[in-house]
């Protein structure tokens, strides 16, 4: 997980293998904080690359 805490921009380095995660971020990522991410596209690509999306801490998978 990568998070920015506070009101200032941050830079993060994420190393992932295989490189499906890079495809996901390239397709859906945005640097404009006012622009909403395309969550339908995010979910589709995440499923294609084999990522499992989990809910908030304490919730059980469906």
Secondary structure, 3 states (H helix, E strand, C coil): CCCCCCCCCCCCCCCCCCCHHHHHHHHHCCCCCCCCCCHHHHHHHHHHCCCCCCCCCCCCCC
